[in-house]
Amino acid sequence: MQKISLLSLSILFFLSSVGQVKRSVEVSVTGRYDQHADYVSNFAGRVYNDTNRLYGISYGFNIGYRQQVSKTISAYLGLGYYKLGIDKIKGSMPFNIPGERTGRNISNEDDDSTNLGYSTSKYHYNNLAFTVGLSKVVSLKDNLKFEIGIEGVGYYSFSQQYELMNKYHYSTHNTKPLEFGINATIGPLKEYNKFYFRPSLLIPIYQNLRGDKVFYEDRSMTISKWFNGLGLTLRVGKYL
């Protein structure tokens, strides 16, 4: 959190010294599909491990500030909400039993009798998202440009929800260490006087998530992936 805040302030200080260049505020919405992880975990110290392949649709929205740093390059900062979803679970059965596992056991601390014996096949994480990015444009014709960008996103998970097999929804408020991702964006930039539209293809490059205590994972555990995802982002902005 502190590192991101200091980086954001440093970038804003640099941008404020650039001079008379274009500045804008923008809002954005994002949707993406990922294979989030392919890793091994152990639930409550039992005698076998679980292999987990996790897939899901995620979405978010963001409010940002953008400023040119040169004629063709702009930098932007954003703050918003991101819902990271797990919609599908695949894993092998224990002890080489034939078949495929489509759920994960969880610890339910709301149950006074036992916190074991529950499982989920669908869950999501509610995150505060911080974005820092750079983009470069190439002019195609009047008010139409082609843009490619790179961005880093930090995720702070403040709550979670798990859909149990009986359709009961179990919610938690377990904070996690800061998670992050690196994405590339590519698409057109269309300008209309003081407004613009930036629709883009979002290509996840790298993602690093942390362990979840309801699965008896250590919070310091790292769950990383390269690529294995695709998304769309629409930014609408107004020049100041």
N, C-alpha and C positions, 0 to 999 in steps of 0.2 A: 504494500500500500504506500509506504513512505517513498520507496524508490520510484514508483510510477508518478506520484505527486511531484517529486523533485524534477523528474524528467519533463513532465508536462509544463511546470513553471519555467524551466530552462528554455524549452522550445518557444513558449509564449514570449519570453523576454527577447529571444533572438528575433522572432517575427516582428515585434514592436519596433525594432531598430532598422528594419529593411527600408522603410520610406513609403512613398506614395505608390502602393500597389493594390491590386484587387483584394478585398476582404469580403467574407460572406459568412452567413449563418445557414445551417442546413439541418434537415431532419432526414433520417434514413430508416428503412425497414429492410430486414434481411431474413431469408429463409434458406435452409441448407439441409442436405442429407449426408450423413457420415457413417462409415464404420468406425466407431469411436475407439475400439480397443480389441486386441487379441492377446490375452495374457492369462496367467495362472494365479489363482487366489485360493486361500484356505479359510473355511468357515468354522470358527470356534474351536480350532485345534483338532479337528477330526482326522481320521487316519488316511483320508484321501484328499487330493486337491481338485479344484474345479478349473477347467479350461473355459474361458469366457470370450465369446465373440459378440460384441455389442454394437447394435445398429440403431439409428434414430433420426427423426426429423427435429430440427431445432429452429427457433426463430427469435428475433429481437428487434428492438427499435432504439434509436440513438438521436441525440441532439448534439450538433458539433459546430466548431468554428474552423474556418479555412482561410488561409492567406498565401498569396504568391511569395515565393522566395527567389524566383527568376521569371523570365518571360514565359517559360513553358512548364515550370515545376511549381507545385503548391504543396503545402504541408497542412495537416488538419489534426484536430483533437476532438474526441467525442466522449460522451458519457451517456449510458443508457441501461436498458434491461435486456437480459438474454436468458431464454429458457432452453437449457440443454436437455434434449429428450432421448430416452432409451425406449424404443418401441419394439425391438426384437432382440431376443437372446438366443444364442446357439452355443451348445457345448456338448462334449461327450459325456456319456453316462459313467458313473464310477465303476471300478473293477472290471472294465472292458465289457460291461453289459451292452448288448445291442440296442441301438436307438439313439435319439438325440434329446438333450435336455433343453427346455425352452423357458425355464424359470430359474430364479436364484433364491436361496433361503435368506431370510433377514431376521434381525433381532428386533422384536417389538417391545419396547420398554413401557408401553401403555398397558400391557397385560399383566395384572398382578399375579396370576397363577403361574405363567411361564412366558418367557420372552423368546422361546424357540418354537419351531413348528409352523412358522409362517413363511410364505414365499411370494415373490412378485415376478411378473413377466413384463411389466411396463412401469417406468418411473421417470421423473425429471428433476432437474436442479434449477432453482431460481437464482440468478446471478446478477450482480451489479457488474457492468462491463465498461472498461476504460480502453479507448482506442487512440493510437498514435500512428499516423501514416504519411506517406509521400506519394505523389502521383505526377506523371508527366504527360503532356498533351501534344498531339500533332494535328495541325490544321488540315482539314479536308476541303471545306468550302466555307462561305459566310455562315457564321454562328453554329457551325457543326465541326466538332473535333473528335479525334480518337484518343482515348486515354488508357494508360496502363499504370497500375499502382501497386504498392506493397504496404502492408499494415501489420502492426503488432497489437494484440488484444489481450488485456488482463481480465480474468474472471474471478470475482469474489462471491462464492456460494454462501447465501444467507439462509436458505430454507430448501427443503426437499419434500417430494411427495411420491409415495409408492402405492400402486394399485395392487392389492392382494388378490389371490385367486378367487376369493368370495366376493370380489368387486368392492370391498371396503377400502377406503383411501386412508392411508396412514401417513401423517405429516410429521416432519421433524424440523428442528432449527439448529442443525449442527454446522458450525462454521468450518471451513476448510482452509488450508494454506492457499496462497494465491496460485491460480492456474493460468495458463496463457496459451496463445496460439499465434501463428504467423500465416497470413493469407496474401494471395495475389488477386488483383482485380483487373478486369479488362472490359472495355465497352465504350460507347459513344458519349460525348458531352454535347448537349443541345442547349443553346442559349436563346432566351427571349427577353431582350432589354435587360431588366435588372434581375430576372429569374433564370434558373437553369435546371435541367434534368440530367442526372447521371445514372442511367441504368447500367449495371455491369454484371458480368459473370464473376462469381467468387470461387476461387480455387484454394482450398485449404492446403497449405504446405506442411505445417507442423503443428501438433497439438500436444500439450502436456497436462494431464489431469492428475488428481490426487486420490488417495484411498478414501473409502467411505466406511465409517464406523458401524453402520447397520449391517454391513457384510463382514464385520470383524476384520476390516483392513486397517492397517496403520495409516494415519493421516499423512505421514511423510512419504508414503509409497508413491512412486511416480508411474503413471500409465501413459505412455507416449505413442504417437503414431505419425507416420509420414504420408501425406496425401490421403487417398481413400475417402474422398468426399467431393461434393459439388454444391454450389448455391447460387442465389441471385440476390442482388442488392439494388435498391432504388433510392437515390439521394435527390432530394428537391431542395434547392437553395435560393437565397436572395442576397444579391450584392449590397454591401453597405456603402 
